[in-house]
Amino acid sequence: MSGDRPTITAIDYPALRRLLDQDAQLVEVLPAGEYDEMHLPGAVNIPLKILVATTTARLDPQRPVVVYCWDGL
């Protein structure tokens, strides 16, 4: 990370798999209703509209975070 700003990088499935195998946290930013209908196993839901410091406080700052959005981000 550079200061308080996270690094955002698009990754492919093999890279995602490696990160998850290394205990990365998977966050889906879908609206709650869409997340309830279907989501990736092990993912937590923090809808994009409320993705702010207070809602991400529950994430472990020592572990990488992978953010997934069906529409693309």
LOSEKOL-163498 format. One record per residue (C-alpha): x, y, z; residue number from 1. Coordinates in pm, 1 decimal, decimal comma. Example, Ala and Ser with C-alpha at 12.3 -4.5 7.8 and 13.67 -1.06 7.14 Angstrom:
BEGIN
@east: 1230,0 north: -450,0 up: 780,0 resi: 1
@east: 1367,0 north: -106,0 up: 714,0 resi: 2
This chain:
BEGIN
@east: 0,0 north: 0,0 up: 0,0 resi: 1
@east: 107,0 north: 353,4 up: -63,6 resi: 2
@east: 13,1 north: 564,1 up: 239,3 resi: 3
@east: -356,5 north: 514,1 up: 312,1 resi: 4
@east: -442,7 north: 434,7 up: -48,7 resi: 5
@east: -470,1 north: 65,4 up: -140,2 resi: 6
@east: -323,1 north: -72,1 up: -458,4 resi: 7
@east: -592,1 north: -193,9 up: -698,8 resi: 8
@east: -490,7 north: -456,6 up: -951,9 resi: 9
@east: -709,8 north: -667,8 up: -1180,8 resi: 10
@east: -624,0 north: -1037,3 up: -1148,4 resi: 11
@east: -717,2 north: -1357,7 up: -1328,5 resi: 12
@east: -858,5 north: -1675,0 up: -1172,8 resi: 13
@east: -520,6 north: -1846,7 up: -1108,3 resi: 14
@east: -398,4 north: -1535,6 up: -923,7 resi: 15
@east: -723,7 north: -1525,6 up: -723,9 resi: 16
@east: -680,7 north: -1891,3 up: -631,6 resi: 17
@east: -323,4 north: -1826,1 up: -509,1 resi: 18
@east: -436,1 north: -1530,0 up: -297,1 resi: 19
@east: -721,8 north: -1727,3 up: -142,9 resi: 20
@east: -483,4 north: -2016,1 up: -71,3 resi: 21
@east: -269,3 north: -1760,2 up: 115,2 resi: 22
@east: -566,2 north: -1661,0 up: 336,0 resi: 23
@east: -678,2 north: -1348,9 up: 146,2 resi: 24
@east: -1019,9 north: -1208,2 up: 236,8 resi: 25
@east: -1280,3 north: -1216,9 up: -40,1 resi: 26
@east: -1528,7 north: -927,5 up: -43,0 resi: 27
@east: -1823,4 north: -912,0 up: -282,4 resi: 28
@east: -1952,0 north: -559,5 up: -337,8 resi: 29
@east: -2286,9 north: -667,4 up: -480,4 resi: 30
@east: -2611,2 north: -524,6 up: -343,6 resi: 31
@east: -2729,3 north: -736,3 up: -49,2 resi: 32
@east: -3020,1 north: -888,0 up: -244,0 resi: 33
@east: -2793,0 north: -1010,8 up: -523,3 resi: 34
@east: -2542,6 north: -1144,9 up: -270,4 resi: 35
@east: -2824,0 north: -1332,9 up: -94,8 resi: 36
@east: -2925,4 north: -1493,9 up: -426,0 resi: 37
@east: -2575,1 north: -1611,1 up: -513,9 resi: 38
@east: -2220,2 north: -1540,4 up: -400,1 resi: 39
@east: -1876,0 north: -1693,6 up: -406,4 resi: 40
@east: -1802,1 north: -1941,5 up: -126,2 resi: 41
@east: -1633,1 north: -1776,6 up: 170,7 resi: 42
@east: -1704,9 north: -1422,7 up: 49,8 resi: 43
@east: -1829,0 north: -1150,6 up: 281,3 resi: 44
@east: -2069,0 north: -888,1 up: 151,3 resi: 45
@east: -1998,1 north: -516,9 up: 174,8 resi: 46
@east: -2217,8 north: -348,1 up: -88,6 resi: 47
@east: -2027,8 north: -97,4 up: -300,9 resi: 48
@east: -2266,9 north: 183,5 up: -204,6 resi: 49
@east: -2159,0 north: 154,0 up: 159,8 resi: 50
@east: -1795,1 north: 50,1 up: 110,3 resi: 51
@east: -1624,0 north: 297,7 up: 342,4 resi: 52
@east: -1374,5 north: 278,5 up: 626,9 resi: 53
@east: -1642,0 north: 207,7 up: 887,5 resi: 54
@east: -1779,3 north: -93,7 up: 699,3 resi: 55
@east: -1436,3 north: -234,8 up: 618,2 resi: 56
@east: -1323,9 north: -214,9 up: 981,9 resi: 57
@east: -1428,2 north: -578,7 up: 1026,2 resi: 58
@east: -1161,3 north: -688,0 up: 776,4 resi: 59
@east: -819,6 north: -796,5 up: 902,3 resi: 60
@east: -571,2 north: -524,6 up: 792,8 resi: 61
@east: -287,0 north: -778,9 up: 802,4 resi: 62
@east: -442,7 north: -997,4 up: 529,7 resi: 63
@east: -481,3 north: -914,2 up: 160,0 resi: 64
@east: -831,6 north: -824,0 up: 43,9 resi: 65
@east: -977,7 north: -936,0 up: -289,0 resi: 66
@east: -1282,0 north: -735,5 up: -401,1 resi: 67
@east: -1520,8 north: -896,8 up: -648,3 resi: 68
@east: -1796,6 north: -726,6 up: -843,4 resi: 69
@east: -2010,2 north: -909,6 up: -1097,7 resi: 70
@east: -2036,3 north: -597,3 up: -1316,0 resi: 71
@east: -1662,9 north: -533,2 up: -1304,1 resi: 72
@east: -1488,7 north: -274,4 up: -1095,2 resi: 73
